[in-house]
Amino acid sequence: MRIGCPFCGERDSSEFVYRGSAREGAAQDFAAVYLQDNPAGPHKELWYHAFGCRSWLQVTRDTRTHEIFAVALAREA
Ligand SMILES: [Zn+2]
């Protein structure tokens, strides 16, 4: 799978670290960590470009096909 970083361009997903669902709030953070939901279909996720520009990205991805519909900086999403 490849992720189009707004700064680095399209990169292999091995450069990124998946950080769970892109949701806000402590209760949702708890749910994301401890109540691992696994939705089928388009889903907003938080990814960290650990081996690149170290940006937090919100990736909208289809969990069934791995097709990526949108990538935005997490702070702007
Ligand atoms: Zn990057």
N, CA, C, O and the ligand as a Tripos MOL2 file, in Angstrom:
@<TRIPOS>MOLECULE
protein
  309   307    78     0     0
PROTEIN
NO_CHARGES

@<TRIPOS>ATOM
      1 N           0.8460   -1.1870    0.0000 N.3       1 MET1
      2 CA          0.0000    0.0000    0.0000 C.3       1 MET1
      3 C           0.8840    1.2410    0.0000 C.2       1 MET1
      4 O           1.9200    1.2690    0.6640 O.2       1 MET1
      5 N           0.4790    2.2580   -0.7400 N.am      2 ARG2
      6 CA          1.2480    3.4970   -0.8020 C.3       2 ARG2
      7 C           0.3840    4.6490   -0.3120 C.2       2 ARG2
      8 O          -0.8180    4.7010   -0.5730 O.2       2 ARG2
      9 N           1.0220    5.5750    0.4060 N.am      3 ILE3
     10 CA          0.3190    6.7140    0.9880 C.3       3 ILE3
     11 C           0.9280    7.9870    0.4240 C.2       3 ILE3
     12 O           2.1470    8.1610    0.4430 O.2       3 ILE3
     13 N           0.0780    8.8750   -0.0760 N.am      4 GLY4
     14 CA          0.5370   10.1440   -0.6420 C.3       4 GLY4
     15 C           0.6820   11.1950    0.4420 C.2       4 GLY4
     16 O          -0.2930   11.8410    0.8270 O.2       4 GLY4
     17 N           1.9090   11.3660    0.9370 N.am      5 CYS5
     18 CA          2.1640   12.3810    1.9590 C.3       5 CYS5
     19 C           2.1330   13.7670    1.3010 C.2       5 CYS5
     20 O           2.7190   13.9450    0.2330 O.2       5 CYS5
     21 N           1.4620   14.7520    1.9160 N.am      6 PRO6
     22 CA          1.4140   16.1020    1.3220 C.3       6 PRO6
     23 C           2.7960   16.7230    1.1460 C.2       6 PRO6
     24 O           2.9700   17.5760    0.2750 O.2       6 PRO6
     25 N           3.7830   16.3220    1.9470 N.am      7 PHE7
     26 CA          5.1300   16.8980    1.8590 C.3       7 PHE7
     27 C           6.0850   16.0340    1.0400 C.2       7 PHE7
     28 O           6.8900   16.5580    0.2690 O.2       7 PHE7
     29 N           5.9990   14.7200    1.2020 N.am      8 CYS8
     30 CA          6.9990   13.8130    0.6410 C.3       8 CYS8
     31 C           6.5590   13.1410   -0.6520 C.2       8 CYS8
     32 O           7.3730   12.5250   -1.3400 O.2       8 CYS8
     33 N           5.2780   13.2550   -0.9860 N.am      9 GLY9
     34 CA          4.7770   12.5540   -2.1540 C.3       9 GLY9
     35 C           4.3750   11.1290   -1.7890 C.2       9 GLY9
     36 O           4.2330   10.7840   -0.6160 O.2       9 GLY9
     37 N           4.1970   10.3090   -2.8270 N.am     10 GLU10
     38 CA          3.7180    8.9490   -2.5910 C.3      10 GLU10
     39 C           4.8370    8.0750   -2.0390 C.2      10 GLU10
     40 O           5.9050    7.9690   -2.6430 O.2      10 GLU10
     41 N           4.5910    7.4500   -0.8870 N.am     11 ARG11
     42 CA          5.6020    6.6240   -0.2180 C.3      11 ARG11
     43 C           4.9920    5.2980    0.2150 C.2      11 ARG11
     44 O           3.7780    5.1730    0.3820 O.2      11 ARG11
     45 N           5.8590    4.3220    0.3900 N.am     12 ASP12
     46 CA          5.4000    3.0160    0.8460 C.3      12 ASP12
     47 C           4.8790    3.1200    2.2770 C.2      12 ASP12
     48 O           5.4180    3.8650    3.0950 O.2      12 ASP12
     49 N           3.8290    2.3640    2.5640 N.am     13 SER13
     50 CA          3.2210    2.4370    3.9000 C.3      13 SER13
     51 C           4.1760    1.9970    5.0010 C.2      13 SER13
     52 O           3.9260    2.2890    6.1700 O.2      13 SER13
     53 N           5.2690    1.2990    4.6630 N.am     14 SER14
     54 CA          6.2320    0.8780    5.6870 C.3      14 SER14
     55 C           6.9350    2.0790    6.3290 C.2      14 SER14
     56 O           7.5320    1.9500    7.3980 O.2      14 SER14
     57 N           6.8640    3.2550    5.6710 N.am     15 GLU15
     58 CA          7.4560    4.4670    6.2610 C.3      15 GLU15
     59 C           6.5550    5.0860    7.3240 C.2      15 GLU15
     60 O           6.9690    5.9800    8.0620 O.2      15 GLU15
     61 N           5.3160    4.5970    7.3920 N.am     16 PHE16
     62 CA          4.3130    5.2070    8.2660 C.3      16 PHE16
     63 C           3.9630    4.2710    9.4140 C.2      16 PHE16
     64 O           4.1090    3.0520    9.3220 O.2      16 PHE16
     65 N           3.5010    4.8760   10.4870 N.am     17 VAL17
     66 CA          3.0140    4.1060   11.6330 C.3      17 VAL17
     67 C           1.5320    4.3960   11.7880 C.2      17 VAL17
     68 O           1.1160    5.5520   11.8650 O.2      17 VAL17
     69 N           0.7460    3.3390   11.8310 N.am     18 TYR18
     70 CA         -0.7010    3.4740   11.9900 C.3      18 TYR18
     71 C          -1.0160    3.7840   13.4420 C.2      18 TYR18
     72 O          -0.5450    3.0990   14.3500 O.2      18 TYR18
     73 N          -1.8170    4.8230   13.6560 N.am     19 ARG19
     74 CA         -2.1250    5.2360   15.0270 C.3      19 ARG19
     75 C          -3.6070    5.1620   15.3440 C.2      19 ARG19
     76 O          -4.0580    5.7740   16.3120 O.2      19 ARG19
     77 N          -4.3610    4.4370   14.5600 N.am     20 GLY20
     78 CA         -5.7580    4.1890   14.9010 C.3      20 GLY20
     79 C          -6.7320    5.1000   14.1900 C.2      20 GLY20
     80 O          -6.3750    5.8370   13.2710 O.2      20 GLY20
     81 N          -7.9630    5.0300   14.6350 N.am     21 SER21
     82 CA         -9.0250    5.8300   14.0470 C.3      21 SER21
     83 C          -8.7680    7.3040   14.3010 C.2      21 SER21
     84 O          -8.2740    7.6770   15.3650 O.2      21 SER21
     85 N          -9.1020    8.1440   13.3280 N.am     22 ALA22
     86 CA         -8.9440    9.5890   13.4740 C.3      22 ALA22
     87 C         -10.1810   10.1460   14.1510 C.2      22 ALA22
     88 O         -11.0740   10.6860   13.4980 O.2      22 ALA22
     89 N         -10.2220   10.0090   15.4690 N.am     23 ARG23
     90 CA        -11.3530   10.5280   16.2330 C.3      23 ARG23
     91 C         -10.7980   11.4180   17.3390 C.2      23 ARG23
     92 O          -9.6200   11.3430   17.6880 O.2      23 ARG23
     93 N         -11.6590   12.2490   17.8730 N.am     24 GLU24
     94 CA        -11.2040   13.2050   18.8790 C.3      24 GLU24
     95 C         -11.7930   12.8810   20.2420 C.2      24 GLU24
     96 O         -12.8550   12.2700   20.3550 O.2      24 GLU24
     97 N         -11.0720   13.3070   21.2750 N.am     25 GLY25
     98 CA        -11.5840   13.1710   22.6290 C.3      25 GLY25
     99 C         -11.0300   11.9530   23.3400 C.2      25 GLY25
    100 O         -10.7310   10.9380   22.7110 O.2      25 GLY25
    101 N         -10.8930   12.0550   24.6560 N.am     26 ALA26
    102 CA        -10.3080   10.9800   25.4470 C.3      26 ALA26
    103 C         -11.1530    9.7160   25.3940 C.2      26 ALA26
    104 O         -10.6120    8.6120   25.3220 O.2      26 ALA26
    105 N         -12.4570    9.8640   25.4280 N.am     27 ALA27
    106 CA        -13.3150    8.6740   25.4040 C.3      27 ALA27
    107 C         -13.1240    7.9170   24.0950 C.2      27 ALA27
    108 O         -13.0740    6.6880   24.0750 O.2      27 ALA27
    109 N         -13.0170    8.6790   22.9920 N.am     28 GLN28
    110 CA        -12.8090    8.0220   21.7070 C.3      28 GLN28
    111 C         -11.4100    7.4160   21.6370 C.2      28 GLN28
    112 O         -11.2210    6.3570   21.0400 O.2      28 GLN28
    113 N         -10.4180    8.0910   22.2520 N.am     29 ASP29
    114 CA         -9.0690    7.5330   22.2830 C.3      29 ASP29
    115 C          -9.0740    6.1970   23.0040 C.2      29 ASP29
    116 O          -8.4680    5.2290   22.5440 O.2      29 ASP29
    117 N          -9.7630    6.1510   24.1410 N.am     30 PHE30
    118 CA         -9.8740    4.9000   24.8890 C.3      30 PHE30
    119 C         -10.4950    3.8250   24.0150 C.2      30 PHE30
    120 O         -10.0120    2.6940   23.9490 O.2      30 PHE30
    121 N         -11.5730    4.2020   23.3480 N.am     31 ALA31
    122 CA        -12.2730    3.2270   22.5050 C.3      31 ALA31
    123 C         -11.3700    2.7440   21.3750 C.2      31 ALA31
    124 O         -11.3760    1.5650   21.0200 O.2      31 ALA31
    125 N         -10.5850    3.6820   20.8100 N.am     32 ALA32
    126 CA         -9.7180    3.3240   19.6820 C.3      32 ALA32
    127 C          -8.6410    2.3420   20.1130 C.2      32 ALA32
    128 O          -8.2600    1.4550   19.3500 O.2      32 ALA32
    129 N          -8.1490    2.5010   21.3400 N.am     33 VAL33
    130 CA         -7.0530    1.6590   21.8120 C.3      33 VAL33
    131 C          -7.5660    0.3240   22.3330 C.2      33 VAL33
    132 O          -7.0000   -0.7290   22.0370 O.2      33 VAL33
    133 N          -8.6380    0.3770   23.1090 N.am     34 TYR34
    134 CA         -9.0580   -0.8230   23.8270 C.3      34 TYR34
    135 C         -10.2400   -1.5510   23.2010 C.2      34 TYR34
    136 O         -10.4600   -2.7310   23.4750 O.2      34 TYR34
    137 N         -10.9930   -0.8580   22.3680 N.am     35 LEU35
    138 CA        -12.1590   -1.4790   21.7540 C.3      35 LEU35
    139 C         -11.9640   -1.4710   20.2470 C.2      35 LEU35
    140 O         -12.7520   -0.8790   19.5100 O.2      35 LEU35
    141 N         -10.9220   -2.1230   19.8040 N.am     36 GLN36
    142 CA        -10.5240   -2.1140   18.3980 C.3      36 GLN36
    143 C         -11.6890   -2.4530   17.4790 C.2      36 GLN36
    144 O         -12.0150   -3.6210   17.2670 O.2      36 GLN36
    145 N         -12.3150   -1.3990   16.9330 N.am     37 ASP37
    146 CA        -13.3330   -1.6880   15.9310 C.3      37 ASP37
    147 C         -12.6320   -1.8870   14.6030 C.2      37 ASP37
    148 O         -11.5240   -1.3940   14.3930 O.2      37 ASP37
    149 N         -13.2640   -2.5900   13.7380 N.am     38 ASN38
    150 CA        -12.6480   -2.9280   12.4620 C.3      38 ASN38
    151 C         -13.6840   -2.7460   11.3690 C.2      38 ASN38
    152 O         -14.1930   -3.7170   10.8090 O.2      38 ASN38
    153 N         -13.9950   -1.4700   11.0650 N.am     39 PRO39
    154 CA        -15.0720   -1.2210   10.1160 C.3      39 PRO39
    155 C         -14.6870   -1.6490    8.7100 C.2      39 PRO39
    156 O         -13.5270   -1.5470    8.3130 O.2      39 PRO39
    157 N         -15.6670   -2.1270    7.9680 N.am     40 ALA40
    158 CA        -15.4530   -2.4880    6.5730 C.3      40 ALA40
    159 C         -15.9180   -1.3240    5.7160 C.2      40 ALA40
    160 O         -17.0630   -0.8830    5.8140 O.2      40 ALA40
    161 N         -15.0070   -0.8240    4.8630 N.am     41 GLY41
    162 CA        -15.3590    0.2790    3.9890 C.3      41 GLY41
    163 C         -14.5430    1.5110    4.3020 C.2      41 GLY41
    164 O         -13.5440    1.4240    5.0160 O.2      41 GLY41
    165 N         -14.9550    2.6810    3.7720 N.am     42 PRO42
    166 CA        -14.2020    3.9220    3.9720 C.3      42 PRO42
    167 C         -14.1040    4.2810    5.4520 C.2      42 PRO42
    168 O         -15.0870    4.2140    6.1890 O.2      42 PRO42
    169 N         -12.8990    4.6620    5.8690 N.am     43 HIS43
    170 CA        -12.6330    4.8780    7.2770 C.3      43 HIS43
    171 C         -11.5190    5.9180    7.4050 C.2      43 HIS43
    172 O         -10.5200    5.8520    6.6900 O.2      43 HIS43
    173 N         -11.6940    6.8850    8.3220 N.am     44 LYS44
    174 CA        -10.6440    7.8780    8.5580 C.3      44 LYS44
    175 C          -9.6760    7.3490    9.6040 C.2      44 LYS44
    176 O         -10.0740    6.9160   10.6850 O.2      44 LYS44
    177 N          -8.3780    7.3960    9.2510 N.am     45 GLU45
    178 CA         -7.3500    6.8430   10.1220 C.3      45 GLU45
    179 C          -6.2510    7.8750   10.3600 C.2      45 GLU45
    180 O          -6.0410    8.7850    9.5590 O.2      45 GLU45
    181 N          -5.5690    7.7090   11.4670 N.am     46 LEU46
    182 CA         -4.4450    8.5620   11.7940 C.3      46 LEU46
    183 C          -3.1510    7.7980   11.5330 C.2      46 LEU46
    184 O          -2.9400    6.7080   12.0640 O.2      46 LEU46
    185 N          -2.2770    8.3970   10.6940 N.am     47 TRP47
    186 CA         -0.9930    7.7840   10.3700 C.3      47 TRP47
    187 C           0.1100    8.8020   10.6660 C.2      47 TRP47
    188 O          -0.0800   10.0070   10.5040 O.2      47 TRP47
    189 N           1.2500    8.3010   11.0970 N.am     48 TYR48
    190 CA          2.4010    9.1280   11.4220 C.3      48 TYR48
    191 C           3.5360    8.7910   10.4580 C.2      48 TYR48
    192 O           3.9410    7.6320   10.3620 O.2      48 TYR48
    193 N           4.0530    9.7960    9.7420 N.am     49 HIS49
    194 CA          5.1320    9.5410    8.7820 C.3      49 HIS49
    195 C           6.4600    9.4950    9.5330 C.2      49 HIS49
    196 O           7.2620   10.4270    9.4770 O.2      49 HIS49
    197 N           6.6650    8.3910   10.2290 N.am     50 ALA50
    198 CA          7.7970    8.2380   11.1530 C.3      50 ALA50
    199 C           9.1440    8.2620   10.4320 C.2      50 ALA50
    200 O          10.1160    8.8050   10.9570 O.2      50 ALA50
    201 N           9.2090    7.6760    9.2310 N.am     51 PHE51
    202 CA         10.4780    7.5890    8.5070 C.3      51 PHE51
    203 C          10.4830    8.5580    7.3370 C.2      51 PHE51
    204 O          11.0500    8.2720    6.2820 O.2      51 PHE51
    205 N           9.8470    9.7040    7.5320 N.am     52 GLY52
    206 CA          9.7980   10.7490    6.5230 C.3      52 GLY52
    207 C           9.7930   12.0930    7.2160 C.2      52 GLY52
    208 O          10.7220   12.4280    7.9500 O.2      52 GLY52
    209 N           8.7370   12.8670    6.9780 N.am     53 CYS53
    210 CA          8.6800   14.2440    7.4820 C.3      53 CYS53
    211 C           8.1240   14.3420    8.9020 C.2      53 CYS53
    212 O           8.0450   15.4360    9.4620 O.2      53 CYS53
    213 N           7.7420   13.2150    9.4830 N.am     54 ARG54
    214 CA          7.2050   13.1580   10.8440 C.3      54 ARG54
    215 C           5.9140   13.9600   11.0000 C.2      54 ARG54
    216 O           5.6530   14.5400   12.0540 O.2      54 ARG54
    217 N           5.1190   13.9830    9.9430 N.am     55 SER55
    218 CA          3.8150   14.6420   10.0080 C.3      55 SER55
    219 C           2.7420   13.6320   10.4110 C.2      55 SER55
    220 O           2.8320   12.4410   10.1110 O.2      55 SER55
    221 N           1.7290   14.1480   11.0990 N.am     56 TRP56
    222 CA          0.5340   13.3540   11.4010 C.3      56 TRP56
    223 C          -0.4550   13.5670   10.2770 C.2      56 TRP56
    224 O          -0.7750   14.7010    9.9220 O.2      56 TRP56
    225 N          -0.9350   12.4730    9.7210 N.am     57 LEU57
    226 CA         -1.8220   12.5460    8.5700 C.3      57 LEU57
    227 C          -3.1470   11.8620    8.8690 C.2      57 LEU57
    228 O          -3.1970   10.8360    9.5470 O.2      57 LEU57
    229 N          -4.2120   12.4490    8.3510 N.am     58 GLN58
    230 CA         -5.5050   11.7670    8.3770 C.3      58 GLN58
    231 C          -5.7220   11.1540    7.0080 C.2      58 GLN58
    232 O          -5.8300   11.8610    6.0060 O.2      58 GLN58
    233 N          -5.7850    9.8410    6.9750 N.am     59 VAL59
    234 CA         -5.9260    9.0920    5.7340 C.3      59 VAL59
    235 C          -7.3280    8.4980    5.6800 C.2      59 VAL59
    236 O          -7.7420    7.7770    6.5870 O.2      59 VAL59
    237 N          -8.0540    8.8060    4.6060 N.am     60 THR60
    238 CA         -9.3640    8.1950    4.3940 C.3      60 THR60
    239 C          -9.1530    7.0060    3.4700 C.2      60 THR60
    240 O          -8.7920    7.1590    2.3030 O.2      60 THR60
    241 N          -9.3890    5.8080    4.0220 N.am     61 ARG61
    242 CA         -9.0030    4.5730    3.3320 C.3      61 ARG61
    243 C         -10.1410    3.5700    3.4060 C.2      61 ARG61
    244 O         -10.8440    3.4730    4.4110 O.2      61 ARG61
    245 N         -10.3070    2.8250    2.3170 N.am     62 ASP62
    246 CA        -11.2620    1.7220    2.3210 C.3      62 ASP62
    247 C         -10.5550    0.5170    2.9290 C.2      62 ASP62
    248 O          -9.5790    0.0130    2.3740 O.2      62 ASP62
    249 N         -11.0570    0.0590    4.0720 N.am     63 THR63
    250 CA        -10.3720   -1.0260    4.7850 C.3      63 THR63
    251 C         -10.5070   -2.3640    4.0590 C.2      63 THR63
    252 O          -9.7920   -3.3150    4.3760 O.2      63 THR63
    253 N         -11.4200   -2.4430    3.0870 N.am     64 ARG64
    254 CA        -11.5600   -3.7060    2.3470 C.3      64 ARG64
    255 C         -10.5910   -3.7700    1.1790 C.2      64 ARG64
    256 O          -9.9830   -4.8100    0.9280 O.2      64 ARG64
    257 N         -10.4450   -2.6460    0.4560 N.am     65 THR65
    258 CA         -9.6430   -2.6590   -0.7650 C.3      65 THR65
    259 C          -8.2910   -1.9620   -0.5820 C.2      65 THR65
    260 O          -7.4200   -2.0730   -1.4450 O.2      65 THR65
    261 N          -8.1090   -1.2460    0.5320 N.am     66 HIS66
    262 CA         -6.9140   -0.4350    0.8170 C.3      66 HIS66
    263 C          -6.8000    0.7740   -0.1130 C.2      66 HIS66
    264 O          -5.7670    1.4430   -0.1470 O.2      66 HIS66
    265 N          -7.8710    1.0520   -0.8700 N.am     67 GLU67
    266 CA         -7.8630    2.2480   -1.7060 C.3      67 GLU67
    267 C          -7.8850    3.4760   -0.8070 C.2      67 GLU67
    268 O          -8.6630    3.5450    0.1440 O.2      67 GLU67
    269 N          -7.0220    4.4500   -1.1160 N.am     68 ILE68
    270 CA         -6.9590    5.6860   -0.3420 C.3      68 ILE68
    271 C          -7.6760    6.7840   -1.1090 C.2      68 ILE68
    272 O          -7.3480    7.0680   -2.2610 O.2      68 ILE68
    273 N          -8.6680    7.4040   -0.4530 N.am     69 PHE69
    274 CA         -9.4690    8.4360   -1.0970 C.3      69 PHE69
    275 C          -8.9140    9.8360   -0.8360 C.2      69 PHE69
    276 O          -9.0270   10.7160   -1.6880 O.2      69 PHE69
    277 N          -8.3180   10.0430    0.3320 N.am     70 ALA70
    278 CA         -7.8450   11.3840    0.6920 C.3      70 ALA70
    279 C          -6.7610   11.2740    1.7570 C.2      70 ALA70
    280 O          -6.7900   10.3890    2.6120 O.2      70 ALA70
    281 N          -5.7910   12.2090    1.6800 N.am     71 VAL71
    282 CA         -4.7610   12.3510    2.7120 C.3      71 VAL71
    283 C          -4.6640   13.8160    3.0430 C.2      71 VAL71
    284 O          -4.5130   14.6450    2.1460 O.2      71 VAL71
    285 N          -4.7480   14.1570    4.3300 N.am     72 ALA72
    286 CA         -4.6450   15.5520    4.7600 C.3      72 ALA72
    287 C          -3.7970   15.5910    6.0250 C.2      72 ALA72
    288 O          -3.6690   14.5950    6.7360 O.2      72 ALA72
    289 N          -3.2240   16.7540    6.2890 N.am     73 LEU73
    290 CA         -2.5270   16.9290    7.5600 C.3      73 LEU73
    291 C          -3.5490   16.7970    8.6770 C.2      73 LEU73
    292 O          -4.6320   17.3760    8.5900 O.2      73 LEU73
    293 N          -3.2300   16.0560    9.7120 N.am     74 ALA74
    294 CA         -4.1970   15.8000   10.7780 C.3      74 ALA74
    295 C          -4.6500   17.0850   11.4360 C.2      74 ALA74
    296 O          -5.8120   17.2010   11.8250 O.2      74 ALA74
    297 N          -3.7440   18.0690   11.5720 N.am     75 ARG75
    298 CA         -4.1240   19.3140   12.2580 C.3      75 ARG75
    299 C          -5.0840   20.1490   11.4230 C.2      75 ARG75
    300 O          -5.7430   21.0410   11.9580 O.2      75 ARG75
    301 N          -5.1790   19.8810   10.1240 N.am     76 GLU76
    302 CA         -6.0840   20.6300    9.2630 C.3      76 GLU76
    303 C          -7.3570   19.8610    8.9620 C.2      76 GLU76
    304 O          -8.3000   20.4170    8.4000 O.2      76 GLU76
    305 N          -7.3900   18.6040    9.3260 N.am     77 ALA77
    306 CA         -8.5580   17.7670    8.9920 C.3      77 ALA77
    307 C          -9.6800   17.9830   10.0070 C.2      77 ALA77
    308 O         -10.7410   17.3690    9.8950 O.2      77 ALA77
    309 ZN          5.9130   12.9120    4.7810 Zn       78 ZN78
@<TRIPOS>BOND
     1     1     2 1
     2     2     3 1
     3     3     4 2
     4     3     5 am
     5     5     6 1
     6     6     7 1
     7     7     8 2
     8     7     9 am
     9     9    10 1
    10    10    11 1
    11    11    12 2
    12    11    13 am
    13    13    14 1
    14    14    15 1
    15    15    16 2
    16    15    17 am
    17    17    18 1
    18    18    19 1
    19    19    20 2
    20    19    21 am
    21    21    22 1
    22    22    23 1
    23    23    24 2
    24    23    25 am
    25    25    26 1
    26    26    27 1
    27    27    28 2
    28    27    29 am
    29    29    30 1
    30    30    31 1
    31    31    32 2
    32    31    33 am
    33    33    34 1
    34    34    35 1
    35    35    36 2
    36    35    37 am
    37    37    38 1
    38    38    39 1
    39    39    40 2
    40    39    41 am
    41    41    42 1
    42    42    43 1
    43    43    44 2
    44    43    45 am
    45    45    46 1
    46    46    47 1
    47    47    48 2
    48    47    49 am
    49    49    50 1
    50    50    51 1
    51    51    52 2
    52    51    53 am
    53    53    54 1
    54    54    55 1
    55    55    56 2
    56    55    57 am
    57    57    58 1
    58    58    59 1
    59    59    60 2
    60    59    61 am
    61    61    62 1
    62    62    63 1
    63    63    64 2
    64    63    65 am
    65    65    66 1
    66    66    67 1
    67    67    68 2
    68    67    69 am
    69    69    70 1
    70    70    71 1
    71    71    72 2
    72    71    73 am
    73    73    74 1
    74    74    75 1
    75    75    76 2
    76    75    77 am
    77    77    78 1
    78    78    79 1
    79    79    80 2
    80    79    81 am
    81    81    82 1
    82    82    83 1
    83    83    84 2
    84    83    85 am
    85    85    86 1
    86    86    87 1
    87    87    88 2
    88    87    89 am
    89    89    90 1
    90    90    91 1
    91    91    92 2
    92    91    93 am
    93    93    94 1
    94    94    95 1
    95    95    96 2
    96    95    97 am
    97    97    98 1
    98    98    99 1
    99    99   100 2
   100    99   101 am
   101   101   102 1
   102   102   103 1
   103   103   104 2
   104   103   105 am
   105   105   106 1
   106   106   107 1
   107   107   108 2
   108   107   109 am
   109   109   110 1
   110   110   111 1
   111   111   112 2
   112   111   113 am
   113   113   114 1
   114   114   115 1
   115   115   116 2
   116   115   117 am
   117   117   118 1
   118   118   119 1
   119   119   120 2
   120   119   121 am
   121   121   122 1
   122   122   123 1
   123   123   124 2
   124   123   125 am
   125   125   126 1
   126   126   127 1
   127   127   128 2
   128   127   129 am
   129   129   130 1
   130   130   131 1
   131   131   132 2
   132   131   133 am
   133   133   134 1
   134   134   135 1
   135   135   136 2
   136   135   137 am
   137   137   138 1
   138   138   139 1
   139   139   140 2
   140   139   141 am
   141   141   142 1
   142   142   143 1
   143   143   144 2
   144   143   145 am
   145   145   146 1
   146   146   147 1
   147   147   148 2
   148   147   149 am
   149   149   150 1
   150   150   151 1
   151   151   152 2
   152   151   153 am
   153   153   154 1
   154   154   155 1
   155   155   156 2
   156   155   157 am
   157   157   158 1
   158   158   159 1
   159   159   160 2
   160   159   161 am
   161   161   162 1
   162   162   163 1
   163   163   164 2
   164   163   165 am
   165   165   166 1
   166   166   167 1
   167   167   168 2
   168   167   169 am
   169   169   170 1
   170   170   171 1
   171   171   172 2
   172   171   173 am
   173   173   174 1
   174   174   175 1
   175   175   176 2
   176   175   177 am
   177   177   178 1
   178   178   179 1
   179   179   180 2
   180   179   181 am
   181   181   182 1
   182   182   183 1
   183   183   184 2
   184   183   185 am
   185   185   186 1
   186   186   187 1
   187   187   188 2
   188   187   189 am
   189   189   190 1
   190   190   191 1
   191   191   192 2
   192   191   193 am
   193   193   194 1
   194   194   195 1
   195   195   196 2
   196   195   197 am
   197   197   198 1
   198   198   199 1
   199   199   200 2
   200   199   201 am
   201   201   202 1
   202   202   203 1
   203   203   204 2
   204   203   205 am
   205   205   206 1
   206   206   207 1
   207   207   208 2
   208   207   209 am
   209   209   210 1
   210   210   211 1
   211   211   212 2
   212   211   213 am
   213   213   214 1
   214   214   215 1
   215   215   216 2
   216   215   217 am
   217   217   218 1
   218   218   219 1
   219   219   220 2
   220   219   221 am
   221   221   222 1
   222   222   223 1
   223   223   224 2
   224   223   225 am
   225   225   226 1
   226   226   227 1
   227   227   228 2
   228   227   229 am
   229   229   230 1
   230   230   231 1
   231   231   232 2
   232   231   233 am
   233   233   234 1
   234   234   235 1
   235   235   236 2
   236   235   237 am
   237   237   238 1
   238   238   239 1
   239   239   240 2
   240   239   241 am
   241   241   242 1
   242   242   243 1
   243   243   244 2
   244   243   245 am
   245   245   246 1
   246   246   247 1
   247   247   248 2
   248   247   249 am
   249   249   250 1
   250   250   251 1
   251   251   252 2
   252   251   253 am
   253   253   254 1
   254   254   255 1
   255   255   256 2
   256   255   257 am
   257   257   258 1
   258   258   259 1
   259   259   260 2
   260   259   261 am
   261   261   262 1
   262   262   263 1
   263   263   264 2
   264   263   265 am
   265   265   266 1
   266   266   267 1
   267   267   268 2
   268   267   269 am
   269   269   270 1
   270   270   271 1
   271   271   272 2
   272   271   273 am
   273   273   274 1
   274   274   275 1
   275   275   276 2
   276   275   277 am
   277   277   278 1
   278   278   279 1
   279   279   280 2
   280   279   281 am
   281   281   282 1
   282   282   283 1
   283   283   284 2
   284   283   285 am
   285   285   286 1
   286   286   287 1
   287   287   288 2
   288   287   289 am
   289   289   290 1
   290   290   291 1
   291   291   292 2
   292   291   293 am
   293   293   294 1
   294   294   295 1
   295   295   296 2
   296   295   297 am
   297   297   298 1
   298   298   299 1
   299   299   300 2
   300   299   301 am
   301   301   302 1
   302   302   303 1
   303   303   304 2
   304   303   305 am
   305   305   306 1
   306   306   307 1
   307   307   308 2
@<TRIPOS>SUBSTRUCTURE
     1 MET1         2 RESIDUE 1 A MET
     2 ARG2         6 RESIDUE 1 A ARG
     3 ILE3        10 RESIDUE 1 A ILE
     4 GLY4        14 RESIDUE 1 A GLY
     5 CYS5        18 RESIDUE 1 A CYS
     6 PRO6        22 RESIDUE 1 A PRO
     7 PHE7        26 RESIDUE 1 A PHE
     8 CYS8        30 RESIDUE 1 A CYS
     9 GLY9        34 RESIDUE 1 A GLY
    10 GLU10       38 RESIDUE 1 A GLU
    11 ARG11       42 RESIDUE 1 A ARG
    12 ASP12       46 RESIDUE 1 A ASP
    13 SER13       50 RESIDUE 1 A SER
    14 SER14       54 RESIDUE 1 A SER
    15 GLU15       58 RESIDUE 1 A GLU
    16 PHE16       62 RESIDUE 1 A PHE
    17 VAL17       66 RESIDUE 1 A VAL
    18 TYR18       70 RESIDUE 1 A TYR
    19 ARG19       74 RESIDUE 1 A ARG
    20 GLY20       78 RESIDUE 1 A GLY
    21 SER21       82 RESIDUE 1 A SER
    22 ALA22       86 RESIDUE 1 A ALA
    23 ARG23       90 RESIDUE 1 A ARG
    24 GLU24       94 RESIDUE 1 A GLU
    25 GLY25       98 RESIDUE 1 A GLY
    26 ALA26      102 RESIDUE 1 A ALA
    27 ALA27      106 RESIDUE 1 A ALA
    28 GLN28      110 RESIDUE 1 A GLN
    29 ASP29      114 RESIDUE 1 A ASP
    30 PHE30      118 RESIDUE 1 A PHE
    31 ALA31      122 RESIDUE 1 A ALA
    32 ALA32      126 RESIDUE 1 A ALA
    33 VAL33      130 RESIDUE 1 A VAL
    34 TYR34      134 RESIDUE 1 A TYR
    35 LEU35      138 RESIDUE 1 A LEU
    36 GLN36      142 RESIDUE 1 A GLN
    37 ASP37      146 RESIDUE 1 A ASP
    38 ASN38      150 RESIDUE 1 A ASN
    39 PRO39      154 RESIDUE 1 A PRO
    40 ALA40      158 RESIDUE 1 A ALA
    41 GLY41      162 RESIDUE 1 A GLY
    42 PRO42      166 RESIDUE 1 A PRO
    43 HIS43      170 RESIDUE 1 A HIS
    44 LYS44      174 RESIDUE 1 A LYS
    45 GLU45      178 RESIDUE 1 A GLU
    46 LEU46      182 RESIDUE 1 A LEU
    47 TRP47      186 RESIDUE 1 A TRP
    48 TYR48      190 RESIDUE 1 A TYR
    49 HIS49      194 RESIDUE 1 A HIS
    50 ALA50      198 RESIDUE 1 A ALA
    51 PHE51      202 RESIDUE 1 A PHE
    52 GLY52      206 RESIDUE 1 A GLY
    53 CYS53      210 RESIDUE 1 A CYS
    54 ARG54      214 RESIDUE 1 A ARG
    55 SER55      218 RESIDUE 1 A SER
    56 TRP56      222 RESIDUE 1 A TRP
    57 LEU57      226 RESIDUE 1 A LEU
    58 GLN58      230 RESIDUE 1 A GLN
    59 VAL59      234 RESIDUE 1 A VAL
    60 THR60      238 RESIDUE 1 A THR
    61 ARG61      242 RESIDUE 1 A ARG
    62 ASP62      246 RESIDUE 1 A ASP
    63 THR63      250 RESIDUE 1 A THR
    64 ARG64      254 RESIDUE 1 A ARG
    65 THR65      258 RESIDUE 1 A THR
    66 HIS66      262 RESIDUE 1 A HIS
    67 GLU67      266 RESIDUE 1 A GLU
    68 ILE68      270 RESIDUE 1 A ILE
    69 PHE69      274 RESIDUE 1 A PHE
    70 ALA70      278 RESIDUE 1 A ALA
    71 VAL71      282 RESIDUE 1 A VAL
    72 ALA72      286 RESIDUE 1 A ALA
    73 LEU73      290 RESIDUE 1 A LEU
    74 ALA74      294 RESIDUE 1 A ALA
    75 ARG75      298 RESIDUE 1 A ARG
    76 GLU76      302 RESIDUE 1 A GLU
    77 ALA77      306 RESIDUE 1 A ALA
    78 ZN78       309 GROUP 0 **** ****
